[in-house]
Amino acid sequence: MWSMGVGVVATVAGMMVFGVLANAPIYMGLIASAVVFVAVSLMSRPTPSDVSQEWNRRTQESKA
């Protein structure tokens, strides 16, 4: 959620600086979004082991 918001803000700000038809705002938005996505992912708690095990069990069943 945060990454999408930051990406939008960076893109709109870039459009104000470089113009609507420029490519730079798109790249700025993508990079800002990716950086925030990784940062928030690293700062959040890991998935509990019971939930992770259940997820793995279900994905293994769906492959069969």
TAWO-V502220 format. One record per backbone hydrogen bond with DSSP energy under -1.0 kcal/mol. NH is the residue of the N-H (numbers start at 1). CO is the residue of the C=O. Records with the same first field share a line. If there is no record, write none. Layout:
NH->CO  CO
This chain:
5->1
6->2
7->3
8->4
9->5
10->6
11->7
12->8
13->9
14->10
15->11
16->12
17->13
18->14
19->15
22->19
27->23
28->24
29->25
30->26
31->27
32->28
33->29
34->30
35->31
36->32
37->33
38->34
39->35
40->36
41->37
42->38
43->39
44->40
52->48
53->49
54->50
55->51
56->52
57->53
58->54
59->55
60->56
61->57
62->58
